[in-house]
Amino acid sequence: MKKGDRWIEFAHIKDGEKEKRCSMVVGFCECIREARHGVIPRKRRTSEWDRDWECRAWMIEGKPYGRQPSYGPVSVPPINTMLARNLYHQAGIIPGIKAEEFRRIREITFQRQLPPKRIPHLEREPRNEQEVLSIVVAGRATLGIDKIVRVQTRFPDMLAVVNHKEVHLELEYDSMSFMEHLGSLRPVPGQRGRRDARLKDKTDKSPVAVLCWIDSDKHGALKKHVRGLRVFELQSLLRNRQKIRWE
C-alpha cells in the first residue's frame, strides 16, 4: 500500500466453533506511510503475543479517514454481498476495492448504525447467536412478541406467540446460516429439494420463521428453498422502532 490508499477495518464474527463471514465494520483508514518490512514495535503487540512469533512483519501506518462509526463496530452484510462479487474476506485488508465500492460500503455502514440504547440488554451490536437471543428475550415486548413459550438449544431455538399466533423462531446472527437447517423442515411434495416453513412433525402446526440480526440474503435464496418462509431482521426492526408482524 502507498500513501493515500484507503482501507476498511473489519472484524470476524466467531460464533461457537464456526467462523462466520466478515460482518462488522470497525472503521475507515488512509495510509500515511508506505508499507514497509521491519520490527514490530512493542507497544503494538497485543496481549496474545507469543515470544516464538517472528518479530518482523509488513507494516502499514494509517490514520482515520473521514467520518467514523459513531457507536463502535457496525454489523453489515458480508463484504461479498455488499459488493455483489467474491473477495477474500479473511484478509485484514482486501485489495482491489474500487473508489465507488469503498463509498458504497461507507454508505451502508452509516445507514445501519444503531444507537446503543435501542439495543435491549446489550446496548451494543451482538457478536454471536447467544447475544442475539439475549436481545430478543430482553426486548420481546418492544419486538412485538406476546409471549416466549420455550427456548431450546436444538432447532428451532424458540417457540413464541406473535400476534396471538404460536410461531417457531430460529435465531441467527446472519440469515443465511438458516440454510444449515433445511433438512429439519417438511419437504414440499413434487418439488425436489424444496421445503415448507414447517417442521417435519406433521402434528406441529406452528410455522417456522427466521429472526436474525443481519439479513444478508440479497437474492432471496432462502425463500426460494423454503416455501412460506418469513425473515425478520432485528437490526432494522430496532432501528425503525418496528415490531414483528404476523398477519
C-alpha positions as CSV (number, residue, x, y, z in Angstrom):
1,M,0.0,0.0,0.0
2,K,1.1,3.5,-0.8
3,K,0.5,6.9,0.9
4,G,-3.1,8.0,0.2
5,D,-4.5,4.5,-0.2
6,R,-7.6,3.7,1.9
7,W,-8.9,0.6,3.5
8,I,-11.8,-0.7,5.6
9,E,-11.1,-2.2,9.0
10,F,-13.4,-5.1,9.8
11,A,-13.8,-7.9,12.3
12,H,-14.8,-11.5,12.0
13,I,-17.6,-13.0,14.0
14,K,-16.8,-16.2,15.8
15,D,-19.9,-18.0,16.9
16,G,-19.0,-21.2,18.7
17,E,-16.7,-23.3,16.7
18,K,-17.8,-21.8,13.4
19,E,-16.0,-18.8,12.0
20,K,-18.7,-16.5,10.5
21,R,-18.2,-14.3,7.5
22,C,-16.9,-10.8,7.9
23,S,-19.7,-8.7,9.2
24,M,-18.6,-5.9,11.4
25,V,-17.1,-2.6,10.1
26,V,-14.7,-1.1,12.7
27,G,-13.5,2.0,10.8
28,F,-12.1,3.6,7.7
29,C,-8.4,4.4,7.3
30,E,-6.0,6.2,5.0
31,C,-2.3,5.2,4.5
32,I,0.1,7.9,5.7
33,R,3.3,5.9,5.2
34,E,4.1,3.3,2.5
35,A,4.1,-0.3,3.6
36,R,7.5,-1.4,4.9
37,H,9.0,-4.6,6.4
38,G,10.5,-4.0,9.8
39,V,10.5,-4.8,13.5
40,I,7.0,-4.7,15.1
41,P,7.0,-2.0,17.8
42,R,6.5,-3.5,21.3
43,K,3.6,-1.1,22.0
44,R,1.7,-2.5,19.0
45,R,2.0,-6.1,20.2
46,T,-1.2,-7.5,21.6
47,S,-1.8,-9.3,24.9
48,E,-1.9,-12.6,22.9
49,W,1.6,-12.0,21.6
50,D,3.8,-15.2,21.5
51,R,7.5,-14.9,22.0
52,D,8.1,-17.6,19.4
53,W,6.5,-15.4,16.7
54,E,8.6,-13.6,14.1
55,C,9.3,-10.0,15.3
56,R,9.5,-8.6,11.8
57,A,6.5,-8.1,9.5
58,W,5.0,-6.0,6.8
59,M,3.5,-2.9,8.5
60,I,1.2,-0.1,7.3
61,E,0.8,3.1,9.1
62,G,-2.5,4.9,8.7
63,K,-4.9,7.4,10.2
64,P,-8.8,7.5,10.4
65,Y,-10.3,8.6,7.1
66,G,-13.3,10.9,7.3
67,R,-16.4,10.1,9.3
68,Q,-16.2,7.0,11.5
69,P,-18.9,4.8,13.0
70,S,-20.3,6.7,15.9
71,Y,-21.1,3.8,18.3
72,G,-18.3,1.3,17.6
73,P,-18.3,-1.6,15.2
74,V,-21.4,-1.8,12.9
75,S,-22.9,-5.0,11.7
76,V,-23.3,-5.1,8.0
77,P,-24.0,-7.9,5.4
78,P,-20.8,-9.7,4.3
79,I,-18.5,-7.6,2.1
80,N,-19.1,-10.0,-0.8
81,T,-22.8,-9.4,-0.5
82,M,-22.5,-5.6,-0.4
83,L,-20.3,-5.6,-3.5
84,A,-22.0,-8.4,-5.3
85,R,-18.7,-10.1,-6.1
86,N,-16.4,-12.5,-4.4
87,L,-13.4,-11.2,-2.4
88,Y,-11.1,-12.9,0.0
89,H,-12.9,-11.9,3.2
90,Q,-10.5,-13.3,5.8
91,A,-7.6,-10.9,4.9
92,G,-7.1,-7.9,7.2
93,I,-7.0,-5.7,4.1
94,I,-8.9,-6.6,0.9
95,P,-7.1,-5.4,-2.3
96,G,-8.9,-4.3,-5.4
97,I,-11.9,-2.4,-3.9
98,K,-12.7,0.5,-6.3
99,A,-13.4,4.0,-5.1
100,E,-17.2,3.7,-5.7
101,E,-17.2,0.4,-3.8
102,F,-15.5,2.0,-0.9
103,R,-18.1,4.7,-0.9
104,R,-20.9,2.2,-1.1
105,I,-19.6,0.3,1.9
106,R,-19.4,3.6,3.9
107,E,-23.0,4.4,2.9
108,I,-24.3,1.0,4.0
109,T,-22.3,1.2,7.3
110,F,-23.7,4.6,8.3
111,Q,-27.2,3.6,7.2
112,R,-27.1,0.6,9.5
113,Q,-25.7,2.4,12.6
114,L,-27.9,1.8,15.6
115,P,-27.8,3.9,18.8
116,P,-26.7,1.6,21.7
117,K,-29.7,2.5,23.8
118,R,-32.0,0.9,21.2
119,I,-30.4,-2.5,21.6
120,P,-32.1,-4.2,24.6
121,H,-29.9,-5.6,27.3
122,L,-26.5,-5.4,25.5
123,E,-26.6,-1.8,24.4
124,R,-24.1,-2.7,21.6
125,E,-24.1,-4.8,18.5
126,P,-24.3,-8.6,19.2
127,R,-21.3,-10.7,18.4
128,N,-22.8,-14.2,18.3
129,E,-26.1,-16.1,18.3
130,Q,-26.3,-16.3,22.1
131,E,-26.2,-12.5,22.3
132,V,-28.9,-12.3,19.6
133,L,-31.0,-14.5,21.9
134,S,-30.4,-12.2,24.9
135,I,-31.6,-9.2,22.9
136,V,-34.8,-11.0,21.9
137,V,-35.6,-12.1,25.4
138,A,-34.9,-8.7,26.9
139,G,-36.7,-6.8,24.2
140,R,-39.6,-9.2,23.5
141,A,-42.3,-6.5,24.2
142,T,-40.5,-4.0,22.0
143,L,-40.3,-6.5,19.2
144,G,-44.0,-7.4,19.4
145,I,-43.5,-10.9,20.9
146,D,-46.5,-11.5,23.2
147,K,-45.0,-14.5,25.0
148,I,-42.0,-16.8,24.8
149,V,-43.2,-20.3,25.4
150,R,-39.9,-22.0,25.4
151,V,-36.2,-21.7,24.4
152,Q,-34.1,-24.7,23.5
153,T,-30.6,-25.5,22.3
154,R,-31.7,-27.5,19.3
155,F,-33.6,-26.4,16.1
156,P,-35.7,-24.4,16.3
157,D,-34.4,-22.1,19.0
158,M,-37.7,-20.6,20.3
159,L,-41.4,-21.1,20.3
160,A,-43.2,-17.7,20.8
161,V,-46.6,-16.1,20.5
162,V,-46.7,-13.3,17.9
163,N,-49.9,-11.5,17.2
164,H,-51.7,-14.3,19.1
165,K,-50.2,-17.0,16.9
166,E,-47.6,-19.6,18.0
167,V,-44.5,-19.4,15.8
168,H,-41.2,-21.2,15.8
169,L,-38.3,-18.7,15.6
170,E,-34.9,-19.8,14.6
171,L,-32.4,-17.1,15.8
172,E,-29.4,-16.4,13.6
173,Y,-26.7,-13.8,13.5
174,D,-26.7,-14.0,9.7
175,S,-29.9,-15.1,8.0
176,M,-28.0,-17.3,5.5
177,S,-27.0,-19.6,8.4
178,F,-30.6,-20.9,8.3
179,M,-29.6,-22.9,5.2
180,E,-28.0,-25.4,7.6
181,H,-31.4,-26.4,8.9
182,L,-33.2,-27.2,5.7
183,G,-33.1,-30.9,6.4
184,S,-35.2,-30.4,9.5
185,L,-38.1,-28.9,7.5
186,R,-41.0,-30.6,5.8
187,P,-40.4,-31.4,2.1
188,V,-42.8,-29.9,-0.5
189,P,-44.5,-32.7,-2.4
190,G,-43.5,-32.9,-6.0
191,Q,-40.8,-30.1,-5.7
192,R,-37.4,-31.8,-5.3
193,G,-35.1,-30.0,-2.8
194,R,-37.8,-27.5,-1.7
195,R,-39.0,-27.3,1.8
196,D,-42.0,-25.9,3.6
197,A,-41.6,-23.4,6.5
198,R,-42.9,-26.2,8.8
199,L,-41.3,-28.9,11.0
200,K,-41.3,-32.5,9.8
201,D,-43.6,-33.4,12.6
202,K,-47.0,-33.1,10.9
203,T,-48.7,-32.8,14.2
204,D,-46.9,-29.5,14.8
205,K,-49.0,-26.8,13.1
206,S,-46.8,-23.8,14.0
207,P,-44.9,-22.1,11.1
208,V,-41.1,-21.6,11.2
209,A,-39.5,-18.1,10.7
210,V,-36.1,-16.7,10.9
211,L,-35.2,-13.9,13.3
212,C,-31.7,-12.7,12.5
213,W,-29.5,-9.7,13.4
214,I,-28.4,-9.3,9.7
215,D,-30.4,-10.4,6.7
216,S,-27.7,-11.0,4.0
217,D,-30.0,-12.9,1.7
218,K,-29.8,-10.3,-1.1
219,H,-31.2,-12.5,-3.8
220,G,-33.9,-14.3,-1.8
221,A,-32.2,-17.7,-1.8
222,L,-33.8,-18.7,1.4
223,K,-37.4,-18.1,0.2
224,K,-36.6,-20.0,-3.0
225,H,-35.6,-23.0,-0.9
226,V,-38.3,-22.7,1.7
227,R,-41.9,-22.1,0.8
228,G,-43.7,-19.5,3.0
229,L,-40.6,-18.6,5.0
230,R,-40.6,-15.2,6.7
231,V,-37.3,-13.5,7.6
232,F,-37.2,-10.7,10.2
233,E,-34.1,-8.5,10.6
234,L,-33.6,-7.4,14.2
235,Q,-31.3,-4.6,13.4
236,S,-33.8,-3.0,11.1
237,L,-36.7,-3.6,13.5
238,L,-34.9,-1.8,16.4
239,R,-33.6,1.0,14.2
240,N,-37.1,1.8,12.8
241,R,-38.9,1.1,16.1
242,Q,-41.0,-1.6,14.4
243,K,-42.5,-4.8,15.7
244,I,-42.6,-8.3,14.2
245,R,-45.9,-8.6,12.2
246,W,-47.6,-11.9,11.6
247,E,-50.9,-11.5,9.8
